[in-house]
Amino acid sequence: MTNEIRLIQFFDLTDAKGLPYLFQNYFIEGKRKGNKMFDFAPFQTQGHVSNLGGDNSQLTILFPTTDYAIRLVELGKGNRKTQLKLTTKTVNKSGTVTDQILSEEFYIGIGASFSESTIELRFNTAIDAVGSSFPAQRLSEDNVGILPLDSALSLR
C-alpha cells in the first residue's frame, strides 16, 4: 500500500501594470479558487516555499518555454516589477482541493532567465525577518553615515 501526497500550488502573479496572471499546476481543465479562475500551467517551484526565520528566501519557478511564460516575463519588465502570491494546498483522493492551506507566501520578482526548454522566474520574499537585537532606529546620517545609493550600509 502506498500513500500518495497530492499537492496543488496556486500561482497568483500581478505584473507591473496591475494585471493578474492566475495559474495552478494540478488540474488540466483549470480550477476555481474563490471568485478567481486559475488556468493550468506546468510549473515547478524550487527553493524555500516556507521558512520560519524569513531571511529573505529566494524562490525559483520554472515554466516550459511557451508563449504565456514569455509574456509573463515581458509584461513584468523581466520579472522585476511583479508580485507573487503562492498558495500550496492538498488534493484528497476524490480530487477535491482541501480548505487547509499548507503555505501562503508573498514574493517580489527579482529577475528571469531563458533557455531553450525553460524559463526561470526568480523571486525574493516580500518581508524579511527582523531579530529582537535589531535596533529600533531610523536610518540617518547619525547612525549610518552618508546614506549610500546601493545597499552597502555601515552601522556605527
Buried (B, 14 or more C-beta within 10 A) or exposed (E): EEEEEEEBBBBBBBBBEEEEBBBBBBBEEEBEBEEEEBBBBEBEBEBBBEBEEEEBBBBBBBBEEEEEBBEBBEBBBBBBBBBBBBBBBBBEEEEEBEEEEBBBBEBBBBEBEEEEEBBBBBBBBEEEEEEEEEEEEEEEEEEBEEEEEEEEEEEE
